[in-house]
Amino acid sequence: MADKVAVVTGSNKGIGFGIVRALCKRGIGNVYLTARNVQRGKEAIAILSKEGYKPLFYQLDVTDEQSVKSFAEHLKQNHAGLDILINNAAIATANFTETTYEDSVQVLNANYYSILTIQKYIFPLLKNNARVVNISSNCGHITNLKNTYWINRLTKDDINQEDIDAFVVWFLNSVKDGTLKEEDFQEMPLLAYRISKIAVCALTRLQQKEVERDISVNSLHPGFVKTDMVKTVGDLTIDEASDAPVYLALNIDQSVKGKYFWFDKTEKDWADTNAQNLYCPYALLKRYLEESKENLQRIKKSKGSRKLIIKLTKRQNAHQLSCQHDR
């Protein structure tokens, strides 16, 4: 374990940070914490160093091909190969219920096209029996789609890269042209994010078909995690959410390949169009956000009440002192 090399993209905070910590805790000798922002990356390294861990830092912007290429060169020069690759870097639109072309392009670049760039430069460095984990979502299950043409094209056995790319381009063009049809999707909120994660799951199956050297590639829905992406609401802590990715990276049998897992380590059939409760319900996130807002308002009111009580108490004490002096 001490000589293994692991890379976690987008890991200065959130799930990625938890995965880095967990891999260090399991004794992986070379764990790369990567981040686009150098300062935030170094701050994350400092936190883990105080906990007794020694992850390595490398500045990486997954949407910048030259940045990915430079990182690949660094890995090639400093290590004999890569044992674990966890593609975690991802973004969502700030407004969950609106779908704009500019936001959609940013989401697809960060969540989908970046993995193709990583595949181009870093996959060749994977060792025999290496493991790749693509962090997806329940937003990535095929039941988030209703368009039968794309469902059939994405779930067919002989899927190729052109199929997935065409799906992404179809979505982007539909947003740009204003031709999106609500009946094509299970839900409209978080739409660009859903499309990106559906594409990631489809790509996972294709990568497994094309990769060699007994490398395993699986995708994972990490659960509803309390991260900045969902405004820190959710069911799982970062440490809890890191358990399943590390399980896929270290513990599951090497023969498990091209599959879709959930946070509880259970395998789900990604291509099952009749599956129940596997798509991403926005109502759940909305409820959590509303509860969080109500709690915040209560806290503010509580703080305001405490401040008023303190203020009145001070006035009362001052009055009492004044009365005592008058006597």
C-alpha positions, 0 to 999 in steps of 0.5 A, a space after each residue: 500500500 505504501 508504494 501505491 499512487 492515487 490521484 483525486 481530482 477536485 479534492 481541496 474540499 468536499 467529497 474529494 477532500 474526504 476521499 484523500 483523507 480516507 486514502 491516507 488513513 488506509 496507508 496509500 503512500 502517494 495520494 495526490 490532492 489536486 485543486 485548481 486554486 493553489 492557495 485553497 489546495 495548500 490550505 487543504 494540505 495543511 489541514 491534513 498535515 496537522 492530522 498526521 497525513 502527508 498527501 501530495 499537492 499538484 495544481 490541476 485545472 481539469 478543464 485546461 488540457 495543458 494543465 492535465 498534460 503537465 500533471 501527466 508528465 509530472 506523474 510519469 517523471 516521478 512515479 512508475 505508474 498510477 494505481 488509483 484514479 478518482 475523477 471527482 471534480 465537478 460543478 453545478 449551476 448556481 441556480 438549480 432551476 434555470 438552464 442557460 447556455 453559458 452555465 450548461 457549457 461550463 458544467 459540461 466542460 467541468 463534469 464531462 469533457 474534462 474526463 475525456 481529457 484525463 482519459 487522453 493523458 492519464 489513462 496511459 499511465 494506469 498500471 495493470 489492475 489499476 482502478 478508476 472511479 468516476 464520481 457520478 450521481 443519482 442525477 446520472 441514472 438513465 431514468 433521469 431521461 424520458 427521450 426514448 431515442 437517447 435512452 436507446 442510443 446510450 444504453 445499447 451494448 455497442 455504444 461508442 464515443 460518438 453516441 455520448 458526444 452527440 447526446 451532449 451536443 444535442 442538449 447544448 444545442 437545444 438550450 442554445 436554440 431554446 428547443 428544450 422539451 420538458 417531456 424529454 426529461 424526468 425533471 427540469 431542475 439541475 438539468 445541465 448537471 443531470 446531462 453531465 452525469 448521465 454522460 459520465 455513467 455512459 462513458 464509464 461503460 465505454 471506458 471499461 469496454 475499451 481499457 485493457 490490462 485488467 483495469 477496472 472502471 466504475 461509477 458511483 452515486 456518493 449520496 446526498 452529501 453536505 457539500 458547498 455544491 448543494 449549499 451544505 445540506 444533505 444526509 451524509 457527512 464528507 467522511 461518510 460519503 468517502 467510504 464508498 469511493 474508497 471501497 471501490 478503489 481498494 476493496 471490491 473485487 477486481 473483476 467488478 467492472 463497468 458498473 454503477 454503484 450507490 453510496 451504500 456500496 450496492 450495485 444498481 443497473 444503470 441501464 434499467 429504464 424501469 428502475 424505481 427511485 433511482 433518479 434525482 428528485 429535486 423536491 428532496 433538495 428543495 425541502 432540505 434547502 427550505 428547512 435550512 433557510 428556516 433554521 437559519 432564520 430561527 438562529 438569526 431571530 434567536 441571536 437577535 433575541 439574545 442581543 435584545 435581552 443583553 441590551 435590555 439587561 445592560 440598560 437595567 443594570 445601568 439604571 440600577 447603578 444610577 439609582 444606587 448612586 442617587 441614593 
